[in-house]
């Protein structure tokens, strides 16, 4: 009987070991396929309107309302302005309004487009992805663009609440955003692993959001000619909304081991309506595409570009991103230097790996 029990135990052990090799993979399993030797080195951008190039004009064919695609990927987007050397191509997969689920591997479509992470995986198999630029989270629970729309509506409704009063739960919304953005980054890491990349084979840069308006706006422009916003709401956006969401994105970077680029102060002094000459600003004022108002299928998007980085702003952010990619700092902030341009200054918030 003892011998029988020993044989049974040995048999069970063999079965368990065999199963572990089936499910976990044996030592002789081939590694995931990697890009071929000599594959072109590329930078890839994923995320929402702050990455796609909303407001910067010169949109890629097929992303300016054609067949319902309003992703607004611009040739002027920051990913194309980094100046990083030895790069064969810069690829923009971002889509205006994209939530975390569409950036990751979720089933949600944004303006007819499916998962950005899935498309990234396809690219990573044939090309050498050197770095990924990512902005994600603002279109989840915070719905930042809708908040700015609400600030404009509050200007019309002078007797109603302003942005601050209408968004007393702002921090809780940002807190709810964090796990969704973390999940999207997990999906990005997963598709890169499936394409044969280890985490150290590429840079993943998570950037925060800049304040498109601020308390320094010129009083004569706080109307339909520029920025129809209350002065107290300008202060709330720059001093509360953006800093809180910045800390939320910083948490996302820490939890995922990504590098963090802080844009919260990138537009200081160059916000919409901060200068007499709009050409000196880095963010679009209230923008109306008048021609679109005459077409039912386009009219609802006629204001879509408002309060986003313009082409000059994307060029500045791209320069800062390029400096950051070329550095070894785990975190940095895009700040205006003595030359008037944005530069990557090392900052707190290093990711935990």
C-alpha positions as CSV (number, residue, x, y, z in Angstrom):
1,X,0.0,0.0,0.0
2,X,2.8,2.4,0.9
3,X,4.5,1.7,-2.5
4,X,1.2,2.3,-4.3
5,X,0.8,5.7,-2.5
6,X,4.4,6.6,-3.4
7,X,3.8,5.8,-7.1
8,X,0.5,7.8,-7.1
9,X,2.3,10.8,-5.5
10,X,5.0,10.6,-8.1
11,X,2.5,10.4,-10.9
12,X,0.6,13.5,-9.6
13,X,3.9,15.4,-9.4
14,X,4.7,14.5,-13.1
15,X,1.2,15.7,-14.1
16,X,1.6,19.0,-12.2
17,X,5.0,19.6,-13.8
18,X,3.8,18.8,-17.2
19,X,0.8,21.2,-16.8
20,X,3.1,24.0,-15.7
21,X,5.1,23.7,-18.9
22,X,1.9,23.7,-20.9
23,X,0.6,26.9,-19.3
24,X,3.8,28.7,-18.4
25,X,5.9,27.7,-21.3
26,X,9.0,25.5,-21.2
27,X,12.6,26.6,-21.4
28,X,12.8,25.8,-25.1
29,X,9.8,28.0,-26.1
30,X,10.9,30.5,-28.8
31,X,11.0,34.2,-27.8
32,X,8.4,36.6,-29.2
33,X,9.4,37.8,-32.7
34,X,11.4,41.0,-32.7
35,X,11.7,43.6,-35.4
36,X,14.2,42.4,-38.1
37,X,17.8,43.7,-38.0
38,X,18.1,47.1,-39.6
39,X,14.4,47.9,-39.1
40,X,13.7,51.6,-39.3
41,X,13.8,53.4,-35.9
42,X,10.6,55.2,-35.2
43,X,8.8,57.4,-32.6
44,X,5.1,56.7,-31.9
45,X,2.5,58.9,-30.4
46,X,-0.7,57.6,-28.6
47,X,-3.4,59.4,-26.7
48,X,-5.9,62.2,-27.1
49,X,-6.2,65.7,-28.6
50,X,-3.2,67.1,-26.9
51,X,-1.1,64.5,-28.8
52,X,-3.0,64.2,-32.0
53,X,-2.5,67.9,-32.9
54,X,-6.0,69.2,-32.4
55,X,-5.8,73.0,-33.0
56,X,-2.5,72.8,-35.0
57,X,-4.2,72.5,-38.4
58,X,-2.9,70.7,-41.5
59,X,-4.7,67.5,-40.5
60,X,-3.9,64.1,-42.1
61,X,-6.3,63.1,-44.8
62,X,-9.1,61.0,-43.4
63,X,-9.0,62.5,-39.9
64,X,-10.8,65.8,-40.6
65,X,-14.3,64.6,-40.6
66,X,-14.1,62.2,-43.5
67,X,-16.5,59.3,-42.9
68,X,-17.0,60.4,-39.3
69,X,-13.3,60.4,-38.4
70,X,-12.5,63.6,-36.4
71,X,-9.3,62.4,-34.8
72,X,-7.5,65.6,-36.2
73,X,-4.0,64.2,-36.4
74,X,-1.8,67.1,-37.5
75,X,1.4,67.2,-39.5
76,X,2.3,69.9,-36.9
77,X,1.8,67.6,-33.9
78,X,4.6,67.6,-31.3
79,X,5.7,64.0,-32.2
80,X,6.8,65.4,-35.5
81,X,8.8,68.2,-33.9
82,X,11.2,66.5,-31.5
83,X,14.4,66.8,-33.5
84,X,15.5,63.4,-32.2
85,X,18.3,62.1,-34.5
86,X,18.6,58.7,-36.2
87,X,14.8,58.4,-36.5
88,X,13.4,57.3,-39.8
89,X,9.8,58.1,-39.1
90,X,7.4,59.6,-36.6
91,X,4.0,58.0,-36.4
92,X,0.9,59.5,-34.8
93,X,-1.9,57.2,-33.6
94,X,-3.6,59.6,-31.3
95,X,-7.2,60.7,-31.7
96,X,-9.0,63.7,-30.4
97,X,-11.3,62.8,-27.5
98,X,-9.8,59.4,-27.0
99,X,-10.6,57.8,-23.6
100,X,-8.2,55.3,-21.9
101,X,-10.1,52.3,-23.2
102,X,-9.5,53.3,-26.8
103,X,-5.9,54.1,-26.2
104,X,-5.5,50.6,-24.7
105,X,-7.0,47.3,-25.9
106,X,-10.6,48.2,-25.1
107,X,-13.5,47.6,-27.6
108,X,-14.4,51.3,-27.6
109,X,-14.1,53.2,-30.8
110,X,-13.3,56.9,-31.0
111,X,-14.5,58.7,-34.2
112,X,-14.7,55.3,-36.0
113,X,-11.1,54.2,-34.9
114,X,-10.4,51.2,-32.8
115,X,-7.6,50.4,-30.3
116,X,-4.5,52.5,-30.6
117,X,-2.4,49.9,-28.6
118,X,-3.4,47.2,-31.2
119,X,-2.0,49.4,-34.0
120,X,1.1,50.1,-32.0
121,X,1.7,46.3,-31.7
122,X,1.5,46.0,-35.5
123,X,4.0,48.7,-36.0
124,X,6.4,47.4,-33.4
125,X,6.7,44.1,-35.2
126,X,8.1,45.6,-38.4
127,X,9.8,48.7,-37.1
128,X,12.0,49.5,-34.1
129,X,10.0,51.6,-31.7
130,X,12.5,53.8,-29.8
131,X,10.0,55.8,-27.8
132,X,6.3,56.2,-27.2
133,X,4.7,59.6,-26.4
134,X,1.5,59.2,-24.5
135,X,-1.2,61.5,-23.0
136,X,-4.2,59.7,-21.5
137,X,-6.8,60.2,-18.9
138,X,-8.4,63.6,-19.5
139,X,-11.3,62.2,-21.5
140,X,-12.1,59.6,-18.8
141,X,-13.9,60.8,-15.6
142,X,-12.5,64.4,-15.7
143,X,-13.7,65.1,-19.3
144,X,-11.5,68.1,-19.3
145,X,-12.6,69.4,-22.7
146,X,-16.3,69.3,-21.5
147,X,-15.2,71.2,-18.4
148,X,-13.8,74.0,-20.6
149,X,-17.0,74.0,-22.6
150,X,-18.8,74.5,-19.3
151,X,-16.6,77.4,-18.5
152,X,-17.6,79.1,-21.7
153,X,-21.2,78.4,-21.0
154,X,-20.8,79.9,-17.6
155,X,-19.6,83.1,-19.2
156,X,-23.0,83.4,-21.0
157,X,-24.9,82.5,-17.8
158,X,-23.6,85.2,-15.5
159,X,-26.1,84.3,-12.8
160,X,-25.1,80.6,-12.7
161,X,-22.1,78.8,-11.1
162,X,-18.6,79.1,-12.5
163,X,-16.2,76.3,-13.2
164,X,-15.0,76.0,-9.6
165,X,-18.5,75.7,-8.2
166,X,-19.6,73.3,-10.9
167,X,-16.6,71.0,-10.4
168,X,-16.3,70.6,-6.7
169,X,-15.7,66.9,-7.2
170,X,-12.8,67.5,-9.5
171,X,-10.2,65.5,-7.4
172,X,-12.5,62.5,-7.1
173,X,-12.9,62.5,-10.9
174,X,-9.1,62.5,-11.3
175,X,-8.8,59.8,-8.7
176,X,-11.3,57.7,-10.7
177,X,-9.2,58.3,-13.9
178,X,-6.0,56.9,-12.5
179,X,-6.8,53.1,-12.7
180,X,-8.2,53.5,-16.2
181,X,-5.0,55.1,-17.4
182,X,-2.9,52.5,-15.6
183,X,-4.8,49.8,-17.3
184,X,-4.3,51.4,-20.7
185,X,-0.5,51.5,-20.1
186,X,-0.6,47.9,-19.1
187,X,-2.1,47.1,-22.5
188,X,0.6,49.1,-24.2
189,X,3.3,47.2,-22.3
190,X,1.5,43.9,-23.2
191,X,1.5,44.6,-26.9
192,X,5.1,45.6,-26.8
193,X,6.1,42.4,-25.0
194,X,4.2,40.4,-27.6
195,X,6.2,42.2,-30.2
196,X,9.4,41.0,-28.6
197,X,10.3,44.1,-26.6
198,X,11.4,44.2,-23.0
199,X,10.5,47.3,-20.9
200,X,14.1,48.6,-21.3
201,X,14.1,48.3,-25.0
202,X,12.0,51.5,-25.5
203,X,11.0,54.7,-23.7
204,X,7.5,55.2,-22.6
205,X,6.9,58.9,-21.9
206,X,3.7,59.9,-20.2
207,X,3.0,63.6,-20.4
208,X,0.6,65.6,-18.4
209,X,-1.7,68.5,-19.6
210,X,-1.0,72.2,-20.0
211,X,-3.2,75.0,-18.9
212,X,-4.6,76.5,-22.2
213,X,-5.8,79.6,-20.3
214,X,-4.7,81.5,-17.2
215,X,-5.4,84.4,-15.0
216,X,-3.0,86.6,-17.1
217,X,-5.5,86.8,-19.9
218,X,-6.1,90.3,-21.3
219,X,-9.3,91.8,-20.0
220,X,-10.3,93.1,-23.4
221,X,-10.2,89.6,-24.8
222,X,-12.5,87.9,-22.3
223,X,-15.3,87.9,-24.8
224,X,-16.4,86.2,-28.1
225,X,-13.4,87.8,-29.8
226,X,-11.0,85.6,-27.8
227,X,-11.8,83.9,-24.6
228,X,-15.3,84.1,-23.3
229,X,-14.4,83.1,-19.8
230,X,-14.9,84.5,-16.3
231,X,-11.7,85.8,-14.6
232,X,-12.3,83.5,-11.6
233,X,-12.6,80.5,-14.0
234,X,-9.4,81.3,-15.7
235,X,-7.7,81.1,-12.3
236,X,-9.5,77.9,-11.4
237,X,-8.3,76.1,-14.6
238,X,-4.7,77.2,-14.2
239,X,-4.3,77.0,-10.4
240,X,-6.6,74.0,-9.5
241,X,-7.8,71.9,-12.4
242,X,-4.5,71.5,-14.2
243,X,-2.3,71.0,-11.1
244,X,-4.8,68.3,-9.7
245,X,-4.9,66.4,-13.0
246,X,-1.1,66.7,-13.3
247,X,-0.7,64.9,-9.9
248,X,-3.1,62.2,-11.1
249,X,-1.0,61.6,-14.3
250,X,2.1,61.6,-12.2
251,X,0.6,58.8,-10.1
252,X,-0.1,56.9,-13.3
253,X,3.6,57.2,-14.4
254,X,4.8,56.1,-10.9
255,X,2.5,53.0,-10.9
256,X,3.5,51.9,-14.3
257,X,7.2,52.7,-14.3
258,X,6.9,55.2,-17.1
259,X,8.9,58.4,-17.5
260,X,6.9,61.5,-16.7
261,X,6.9,64.8,-18.6
262,X,5.1,67.6,-16.7
263,X,3.5,70.2,-19.0
264,X,1.4,71.9,-16.4
265,X,3.5,75.1,-16.6
266,X,4.5,74.8,-20.3
267,X,2.1,77.5,-21.5
268,X,2.6,80.1,-18.7
269,X,2.6,83.5,-20.3
270,X,1.7,82.0,-23.7
271,X,-1.9,80.9,-23.0
272,X,-4.8,81.8,-25.2
273,X,-5.6,85.5,-24.9
274,X,-2.4,86.3,-22.9
275,X,-0.9,88.4,-25.7
276,X,-2.3,91.2,-27.9
277,X,-1.0,89.3,-30.9
278,X,-2.4,85.8,-31.1
279,X,0.6,84.7,-33.2
280,X,2.7,85.0,-30.0
281,X,0.4,82.5,-28.1
282,X,0.9,78.8,-28.0
283,X,-2.8,77.9,-27.6
284,X,-5.8,78.6,-29.8
285,X,-8.4,81.1,-28.7
286,X,-12.1,80.4,-29.2
287,X,-11.9,79.0,-32.8
288,X,-14.8,78.7,-35.2
289,X,-14.5,77.0,-38.5
290,X,-17.2,79.1,-40.2
291,X,-17.3,77.0,-43.3
292,X,-18.2,73.9,-41.3
293,X,-21.3,75.6,-39.9
294,X,-23.0,75.3,-43.2
295,X,-22.8,71.5,-43.3
296,X,-24.9,69.4,-40.9
297,X,-22.4,66.6,-40.6
298,X,-19.6,69.1,-39.7
299,X,-21.4,71.9,-37.7
300,X,-21.1,70.2,-34.3
301,X,-17.3,70.1,-34.7
302,X,-16.9,73.7,-35.7
303,X,-15.5,74.7,-32.3
304,X,-13.4,71.5,-31.7
305,X,-10.1,73.3,-32.1
306,X,-10.7,75.8,-29.4
307,X,-8.2,76.0,-26.4
308,X,-5.8,73.4,-27.8
309,X,-2.1,73.9,-28.5
310,X,-1.6,75.6,-31.9
311,X,1.2,74.8,-34.3
312,X,3.6,77.0,-32.4
313,X,2.7,75.3,-29.1
314,X,3.2,71.9,-30.5
315,X,6.6,72.9,-31.9
316,X,7.6,74.0,-28.4
317,X,6.3,70.9,-26.7
318,X,8.0,68.7,-29.4
319,X,11.3,70.4,-28.6
320,X,11.0,69.8,-24.9
321,X,9.9,66.1,-25.6
322,X,13.0,65.6,-27.8
323,X,15.3,66.9,-25.0
324,X,13.7,64.7,-22.5
325,X,14.0,61.6,-24.7
326,X,17.7,62.4,-25.1
327,X,18.2,62.7,-21.3
328,X,18.5,60.1,-18.6
329,X,16.1,61.9,-16.2
330,X,13.1,59.8,-15.1
331,X,11.0,62.9,-14.9
332,X,11.1,66.5,-16.1
333,X,9.0,69.6,-16.6
334,X,8.7,71.7,-19.7
335,X,9.6,75.2,-18.6
336,X,10.4,78.4,-20.6
337,X,14.1,79.1,-20.6
338,X,16.1,82.3,-21.0
339,X,15.8,82.0,-24.7
340,X,12.0,82.0,-24.6
341,X,11.7,78.4,-25.7
342,X,10.5,75.3,-23.7
343,X,13.2,73.1,-22.3
344,X,13.1,69.9,-20.2
345,X,14.1,70.7,-16.7
346,X,14.7,67.7,-14.3
347,X,11.9,67.5,-11.7
348,X,10.5,65.4,-8.9
349,X,8.2,62.5,-9.6
350,X,10.7,59.8,-10.7
351,X,8.8,56.6,-11.5
352,X,9.2,53.6,-9.3
353,X,10.4,50.6,-11.2
